[in-house]
């Protein structure tokens, strides 16, 4: 059975949010910060560590 990576990550996020119950502002800051960081000049620097 093959599960897409995005679906697996979404499921982990839902379970993590339900178990840990972080504040909503923290979840939004991490999502928006990751999106901005991925499109910034630092993306090529971070890329080797993510892979």
C-alpha positions as CSV (number, residue, x, y, z in Angstrom):
1,X,0.0,0.0,0.0
2,X,1.5,3.3,-1.1
3,X,0.5,6.5,0.8
4,X,1.5,9.9,-0.5
5,X,3.9,11.8,1.6
6,X,1.7,14.9,1.9
7,X,-1.1,12.7,3.3
8,X,1.2,11.0,5.8
9,X,2.5,14.4,7.0
10,X,-1.1,15.8,7.3
11,X,-2.1,12.8,9.4
12,X,0.9,13.2,11.7
13,X,0.1,16.9,12.1
14,X,-3.6,16.2,13.0
15,X,-2.6,13.6,15.6
16,X,0.2,15.8,17.0
17,X,-2.1,18.8,17.3
18,X,-4.8,16.7,19.1
19,X,-2.3,15.1,21.5
20,X,0.0,18.0,22.3
21,X,-2.6,20.8,21.9
22,X,-0.3,23.7,21.1
23,X,-1.7,27.2,20.8
24,X,-3.2,28.0,17.4
25,X,-0.9,31.0,17.0
26,X,2.2,28.7,17.4
27,X,0.9,26.4,14.7
28,X,0.2,29.3,12.3
29,X,3.6,30.9,13.0
30,X,5.4,27.6,12.2
31,X,3.4,27.0,9.0
32,X,3.8,30.6,7.7
33,X,7.5,30.8,8.8
34,X,8.3,27.5,7.0
35,X,6.5,28.7,3.9
36,X,8.4,32.0,3.9
37,X,11.8,30.3,4.7
38,X,11.3,27.8,1.8
39,X,11.1,30.7,-0.7
40,X,13.9,32.8,0.8
41,X,17.6,33.0,0.0
42,X,18.3,30.6,2.8
43,X,16.5,27.7,1.1
44,X,19.6,26.4,-0.8
45,X,21.5,26.4,2.6
46,X,18.8,24.5,4.4
47,X,18.2,22.0,1.5
48,X,21.1,19.6,2.3
49,X,20.0,19.3,5.9
50,X,16.4,18.5,5.0
51,X,17.3,15.8,2.5
